[in-house]
Amino acid sequence: MSSESDTRANYIDLALKAASWHPSNIIREHYFTDGRKLAGGARGRRCFVDYLLHKDNRYLAVVEAKKESEHPTKGLQQAIDYAKKLLVRFVYSSNGKQTYEFDLETGKGAYIEFYPTPQELEQRYAGITSSLGQQLRNVPFHLEGSMQPRYYQELAVHAATDAIGQGKPRVLLTLATGTGKTFIAFQIVHKLYQARWNKENPGTRRPRILFLADRNILADQAINTFNPYEKDIIKINGEEVKKRGDIVPTNAHIFFAIYQAIAERENIEGYYKAYPSDFFDLVMIDECHRGSANEEGSWREILNHFGSAVHIGLTATPKRDANVDTYEYFGKPAFEYALKDGINDGFLTPYRVKRVRTNLDELILTKDDKIIEGESEQSVYQVADYDKKIIVDERTELVAKTILENINPLDKTIIFCENQNHALTMRDMINKHKKISDPLYCVRVTSDEGKIGRELLERYQDNDKDIPAILTSSQMLTTGVDARNVRNVVLDRTINSMVEFKQIVGRGTRVFDGKNYFTIIDFRGASNKFYDKDWDGEPEPLEPKGTTEPTPQPYSPEPGTNNGGDGEPATGATKPKLKVKLGKHRELKVIDVEIRDIDENGIPLTIQAFVDKLMGQLPGLFKSVEELRHIWSDPDEREVLLGKLVQAGFDKEQLATLRRMFEAEDSDVFDLLAYLAFEQPMATRKARANHVRSNNAFFGQFQQDKAQQFLHFVLNRFEQTGSTELSRERLPALIELSGLGTVKDASIAFGGKPAYLLAAFKQLQQQLYHVS
């Protein structure tokens, strides 16, 4: 019987050769994603194409091979989906006897007799790339060791250089946090540098490039990425200018600066004005949503001064509102890669949401509550009022205790607080209730911490160090901080901005070995933004500006600071916040911790949607309760089924969540699945174990007391824990825990052979699940 391999060898390879396709222009069996991260280190299905045809550093076509006996377009739709990801226009699907061509641009397809030649196919892409753009494409990526760009990074770099080649003055690249925007920026600069591109006369000299950020930590991280060009790099700041006798540096090709360091300040003229307006050929703006498009802000003054340069904006979250319209300034993104794509492709880590509600989410003050400072101006305080209008340290203590109860002690965690003082109190409360004695277990990292805070952050980012394990902050860590092993992102601040919410979620998405997901622990309902239409899509266009629109206010990257601070008021007298000590008879408690998983679009599933998703998967895994019993009673087949459930998106923790949901904590997972799939009544583990204990005929076949005692021990473990105790891998540990000795010792009790021991272990499970 023919296979896809036969189709490739006997038909497609020959047909491509006849169309003058050289092996160097064909990538066979091309995997271009890692597969979504699943529980237990497993991965979902990787995106794969049978053939990827390319020429002159451009992907031209995808070819899908089918068995000779199958319809030639059976796999067409999936091939089209993959072609869209790779920005490929043409898809071919063939069973060898017939070949179908589909054009994604026109949406039409037809059967063809011969494949087009590389030249013919390339000609169909004519006009997309200019001669300069093609020259930039042909400059190889700068790669060290076995490093290879991910497919979307390669596409993003080419999209930017194509835009430059076409003479576009403004270019926007939108990629989710953690997908390597700085790596992309470096490769763009590398190509321009090697091609000796410049605005005046490309090819005559190397470009002068300004990389502009709004925080030192972002600029420094970028400088590290640009290390291969170390000799051509300089950072513009007051220290460097002072060192040069108050003259700005010009003897470099790649300049880094934070805008605050070169902008105009009170009584100090901006350093940027010391540069001729045409000095830079290219300005790269990192996190450009933060203010580059603001008509009133310092960013815009700098960009206007260097207006003749090409401006490339890098952001995870384009901003669109009355003050900052990234799209209006840069235009439509030249390339986009969303968070949900990164998670589904396996390049970013998925997340789960724990929504925590307390009995203080709505607070009515009583006569027993003591006002320490300020005045009460309302009768009811909501969760959004805490640490803005009212300070209640007892609530912060309850939140801190709940955080510690919901994380592993050494899991790296960031707690986002309302402001810097709140971050201090949170740190103190964590330290009050922590079980780890190290004094740096939990630290505050905000702008007020200065150099000490930056050093602690560097230690936190070192994945070889466990301490600090927990950081408290407010705004300083919302963007750009590369800490790959963050396992928990805690929200105890009100988040009104979708941009800020996306940035905060992005703190946990970076991939790290052994990190299958991270958890968002939400105390303020901020995770409701996942259900907003703007969560992972392009913002709707703004309404045209009318005469009644308020005057835009000057942009400040962080309220009240000029160095990336944390939301504290600026200067001047302010009314003291209400501070309250709650009455001693008040009961403080967590009402509910609701765990929600996410779907393929990154939206947390409601309880009903979660159940519906599982029930939709079950019919494909077993057809009847008898089949489920048979599978579940065999430890090997059960592990295979559990693996399939993981692939479908349901791991052991999620199944445990479902058991709590259906009040089935005392039942086995088997009973839960049988109930959901076939509405079978659920038995408790205790009832199942007792039923086996009363089966004298079963135990009577084992002559030695030690054998019977061991089987009773296994039943006890099952009753306490469930079917996890019944896996083949657990058998040696169960033997040791029972006091029977080694596997060899246990085998003697069961007749002298390990096979007899294993057979008895399986028989016990058949009895538990009533399989004859």
KAHUZI-V116219 format. One record per helix or strand of 2 or more residues. SS is the DSSP state (a for helix, b for strand). FROM is the first residue (numbers start at 1). LEN is the number of residues. If there is no record, write none. Layout:
BEGIN
SS FROM LEN
SS FROM LEN
END
This chain:
BEGIN
a 4 15
a 23 3
b 26 6
a 39 3
b 48 8
b 58 8
a 76 10
b 90 5
b 99 5
b 108 5
a 118 6
a 131 8
a 151 15
b 170 6
a 181 14
b 209 5
a 216 10
a 227 6
b 233 3
a 238 6
b 254 5
a 259 4
a 271 4
b 282 5
a 288 3
a 298 8
b 310 6
a 326 5
b 335 3
a 339 7
b 350 9
b 362 3
b 370 4
b 380 3
a 383 3
b 390 2
a 393 13
b 412 5
a 420 14
b 442 3
a 447 15
b 470 4
b 486 6
a 498 11
b 517 6
a 526 6
b 578 4
b 590 7
a 607 12
a 625 8
a 635 13
a 652 10
a 669 10
a 685 9
a 696 5
a 705 17
a 723 4
a 728 11
a 743 7
a 754 15
END
